[in-house]
Amino acid sequence: MRSIKIGHVYQHFKGNKYIVVDIVNDSEDKNNKIVIYQALYGEHERWARPLSMFASEVDHDKYPEAKQRWRFQEIML
């Protein structure tokens, strides 16, 4: 699995940017990790997503126009 880093900025394949706030245990299964991330736009809402999904590749069959390989790609600001 890809390494996702707390405090680093990631761009979603649809364009928005987020900062990873934390990576926590799932209360139902501590073997599952959840990424807490915050939008760097608008109201700066916080979101949660399973680490496996956050670190996954874009489904290019579903999103053939996507240019990124990863759902969330680390970027430098």
WOKACOR-V975383 format. One record per backbone hydrogen bond with DSSP energy under -1.0 kcal/mol. CO is the residue of the C=O (numbers start at 1). NH is the residue of the N-H. Records with the same first field share a line. If there is no record, write none. Layout:
BEGIN
CO=NH ; NH
END
This chain:
BEGIN
5=8
8=20
9=75
10=18
11=73
12=15
16=12
17=40
18=10
19=38
20=7
22=36
24=34
29=32
32=26
33=51
34=24
35=49
36=21 ; 22
37=47
38=19
41=44
45=39
47=37
49=35
50=54
51=55
53=56
56=71
58=60
59=63
63=66
69=58
71=13
73=11
END
